[in-house]
């Protein structure tokens, strides 16, 4: 049997569907973010990154880099194994305390990534609730979907951000049955925000737990960077808040925060925690430094919102189809996978601008887009240059200007 043929055919399907992804070889330059060196087939070239999830540029912040270097020098690079075998190194303990404090919760638990924290956290919590019914937003991230599948519980999907539909499903469920409402606070492809206060009201009314993914909002919103739950004053009403250290905090890892018994139960039962090596001390120290800084510094958040607003204004004035929302995400609609990839390639090769195309399955077919994420360090000149480059690319590909922008639903 020719096993290689199966893999070749699988790759060919991606090419046929224009979904095969090519990764740019980029070398970010600390102190010059958002500039990076692109190692292209034709040689090295300076480019500007416009799609990083290091939203605030904390991956290059002197406090964060300094904490990582100092801790690696003092303690070493690795964690030494799982926490069950190697114990818990002190920087990790300090980081979990910072995270619990950030969200006003009794405890927090670290995982190796935001994906794993959702996949393992949701599955473990739901399995520990007898006959649990999971109610999941239709646009939840793949990591949440995988956690729901692995829970092995019955689940129902409510229309995206639709509190009325969620209530219909809650009303139809047995009042005595354990229920878990799972949603994101900020959806990263459209940039829209969940009606968390309404969801909390429904959870109180129908006796459900709430689980909110804050990965695209922590560090970014709220007086101390606690996310949309902090900004909207509902953090104390959410049972479990999940977040990441890899976006606004510029590091690596994921976590959940909640009541001590909930977090301890996940710690004690979750395979994705028990059987994997802990985050290393330098990463934990760097993340804690980023969190501490953003708890007291609002400059990054305020500047970031200013930059996002200016990008939207300039691109819209140029006639580009910006998908409207109230957050820092700036999606520009294309609607075709091949031309979306072509636009991305032209921006990189001809204009030195890196924006990765967003195609299916990340977004639905027919809604392909370029997803732009400004940072505090994208100045007016870079923004104007982005608009000019996009207009040139739109003209070269025959994409319509002055098209009606699609609003996130």
N, C-alpha and C positions, 0 to 999 in steps of 0.2 A: 504493500500500500504506500502510495506517495503522500506522506503527511504534509510535506511542504506545500503541496497544491492547495490544501484547504486554507492555509494562511495567505497564499498568493491571491486566491479568489476573494478572500475577505478584504484584502487591501485594494483589490481591483474594484470592488463594490464602492468603497469610499471614494476612489478616484472618479468613478462613473457618476456618482451622486454629487461630485464637487465638494466632498466633505473631508478629503484627506488634508491633514494639517502639517504644515512645515514650521519648525521653530527657528526663529532668528537667534543667532549666536551673539548675545549681547554681554558687554562687560560694563557694568555701572561704575561710575567714578565718584567716590565719596568726596563731598565738598562741591561737586558740580551737578548734582541732581537738579533737573531731570535729564542731563546729558549723559550719554553712554557711548561706548565704542562698539560698533557693529563689525564683527568679523565676517565679512561677506566673502563669497567666492572670488570676488575681484580684489580683495584686500581689505584693510581696516578703514573705517570711516566713522566720523563723529555723527551721531544722530540724537534726536530729542524723543524721549519716551512720553507718550500721551495716553498710555493705557495701564499704568502700574496700579496695583492695589496697595502699594505702600503710599497710601493716600496723603499722608502728611510729611513724607520724607524722613520719617523717624529712623529708618534703616541706616542713615548716614549721620544722625545727630551725635554730636561729640559726647554727650552724657551716656548715650546708649552704646556707642562704640567703645568708650572708655571703660564702662562697666564690664563689657564682654572681655576686653583685653586683660583687664586687671584680674578678673575672676579666673580666666584661663591660666594666667601666670601663677596665681596663688593656689588654685585647686586642681587644675588640669582640665582636659577637654571632655572626657566622657563621664556618664553617670554611673558606669560600672555594672549595669544590669537593671532588672526590674526592681521596683521598690520593695516587692515582697521578698526578694533575695538580697539585694544590695543595700537595703535601707533607703532612707530619704535624705538626700543631701540638703544642707541648710538653705542655699539660695532658692531651692524649689519650695521649701516651707514658707519662706518670706514672700515668694511670688503668689502662692495660694492665699496668703493673708491679704496681700494687696488687692487681689481680684475679689475676694469676699467683701472687703471694704468698699471697693469701687461700686459694687452693686447693692450695698447695704444688706448683704446676706450673711448667714451664720458661717457658711463654709463654701469652699470652692475645691474643684478637683481638676488637675491638669491631665491632658492627653497629648499624644504626639502631633496631632493636627486637628484643625476644626472639623475636617471630614470625619475623623475617628470619634471625636467627642459627640457628634450627632448620631453617627451610625451606632455607636456603642451605648451612648446615654439614653437615647429613645428606646432602643430595644430592651435594655436592662430595666428601665423604669416600668415600661409596659408589661414586661414579663412578671414583674413582682406584684402587679395589680391583678387580682383574680378576675378573669373574664373581661379584661379591659377593652373598651371601644376607643379607638383612636380617630379623631376628627382632624383631617389634614387639609391645609390650604392647597388649592389646585396647582399653584406655582411654587410649591416648596422645593428646595434644593435637592439634588440627587442624594446627598448624604443623609438628609432627613427621610427621603423615600426608602433608601436602603435600610435605615434603622427601623422604619415601620414594617418593612417586609421581614426583617430578621426577628422582630418581636413575635411573629406568628399569631398575632391577634386579629380580630375583625377590625377593619378600618373603613371609613367612609370619607369621601373627598367633598369639601364644600367649595363653591365657586370663589374665585380669588377675591379676598378682602370683602366678602359678602356676609355681613353680620346677620341679615335676615335668613339667608340659606343655612347658615350655621345654626341659627335658633331652630329652624325647622327640623334639622337632624337631631339636635339635642332633645327637642320636645318628643320626638318619636322613640327615643331610647328609654329603656327601663330606668326610672329615677334612682333605683338602688344600685345600678351598675356603675363600676368605676369608669371614668371617662378622662381622656387626655386630649386637650386641644393643642395642636402643634402648628406653629406659623413662624414666619420671619417678621422682623420689625421693618426692615427696609429691603426691598427686592432689587437686586443689583443690576438686572438687565433692563428694567424699565424705570427704576429709580422711584417707585411709588412706596407708600408707607401704609402699614396695616392699621386699622382702627382698634388699637390695643385696648383703649378704655371700654369700648363696646364689647370686645371679646371678654374682658375681665368681668363685666356686668353679667354676661351670659354664663360664664363659669361659676359665678356666685349663685346665680338663679338656679342652675341645673346641676350643681354639685360636681363640677369638673376641675381637674388640674390643668394648669397652663404651662406650656413649654415654648419659649420664644428664642429664636435664633437671631442674635444681634451682631453677626460677624461683620456686616458692612456698615455698622453704626457705632460700635464701641470705639472710644477715643475721639469720635467725630461730632457727637451731639451730647447735649446735657452740660451743665455747669462744670462737671469734673470729667466729662468724657464717658459717662456711664451708658451712653447710647440713647435711642429713642425712648426706651422705658424710663430713663431718668428725665429726659427732656419733657415727656408727657406726664410725669408724676405718677406712673403706675408700677414702678419697679417693685414696690413692696407687695403688690397684688399678683405678681407673676411668681409661680411656684419654682420654675427652673429657668434661668437665663443662661443661654449658651453663647460663647464668643470665641474669637480667635486672637492670637498674638501676631499673626502673619500679615495683617493688613495695616490698620492705622498705627499699630505699635511697632511695626517694622522688624519683627523677629520671626518666630516659628512656634507652633503649638496651638492647641485648642483647650477649652475648659467648659465646665458647667458650674453654676453657683446656685445655692438654694439653702433650705433648712438643713441643719446638721445631719439629721437621720436620713434624709433623702440622699445626700451626698455620700454619707458613710455606707449606705446600702449599695449604691453604685460602685463605690470603691471595693466593696467586699464581694460583689457578684459579677462585675463586668469583665468578660474575657479580653476585650480590647484594652483594658487597663491592666489586668492582672498579668497577662502574658507578654507584655511588650516593655522594652527598655525605657526608662524615664528620660525626660528631656535633660540634656546636659547642663551642668552648672553655669557655663558662660551664657547660654541662651536664656536661662532663667533670670540671671542677674541683669542682662540687657533688657529683657522684657519688663522686669520690675522697675528699672530706671525709666523706661519709656512711660509706663503707667503713672509713676510718681510725678514725672514732669508734666504730663498732660492733665493730671488732677488739678494742678495749680496754674498752668499756663493756658490762657485762652487765645493767645496770638495765632497759633497754628489753625485753630478752628475758625476764627474770624477771617483770617486771610484766605483760608481755603474756600469758605463760602463766597467771599468776594470774587475770587478767581473763577469759581464755577459759574457764578452769575454773569461775569463778563464774557466767558466763553459762550454761554448760551445766547447772550445778547448779540455778540459779534457774528456768530454763525447764523443766527436767525436773520440778522440784517443783510447778510450776504445771500439770503434765499435758500440756505441749506435746510433740509427737512429734519430739524431737531425734534425729537420726541419729548414733549413737554412733561415736566415733573417738578416737584418742590425740593429736590435733594441735589447732591453733588454729582450724580450720575448724568452724563451727557450722551445719550444715544442718538446717532444720526442714521436715519432709516435708509436702507438700500433695497431690500426686498427680493434679492436674487443672490444665491450663493456664489455663483461664478464671478459676477461683477463685484460682489463684496470682497472676494479674494483679490481680484484685479485692482480694486481701489487701494487695498492695503499694500499690495506689491508696488504700485506706482508711487504711493506716498513715501515708502521706504527708499526705493531705488532712485527716484527723481528729486525728492524733496528732503530726504534725511529725516523723515517723520515716521515713528513706529507706532502703529495702531493695529492691533491684531483683529482680524475679522471675526465676527460672532455669527456662527452658522448653526444649523440643526446638528445635534440635539440640544445644544445649550439654549436655543430659542426655537420657537415653532417655525416650520417651513413657511416661507413667504414673508417672514419678519426679520430676515437677516439685516445686520446693522454693523456699523462701527461704534464701539463703546469707548467714549472719551472720558478720562478721569483726570481733571486738572489737579494740581497740587499747589501749595502755597508758593512754590518756587517757579511756577510758570508766569513769567512777567508779560507785560503788555506786548512787547515785541514778538515773543513766541506765540502769543494768542493771535495777533494779526497775521503772522506768518502761517499759522495753521489754517486760518480762514482762506487765505490766498491759495494755499496748496490744495485745499479741498475743492475750491471752485475750479481750479485748473483740472483736477482729476475728474470732477463731475462733467466738465466740458469734454475732456478727452474720451470718456466712456459713454457720453451721450445720456447721462443721468439727468433727470429733470430738476432744474432749479425752480424756486418758488412753488414747490409742491407743498400740499397741505400737510403740516406735521401731524404725526400720529400721537395722540395723548395716551399715556399709560392708563389702562382701565383699572 
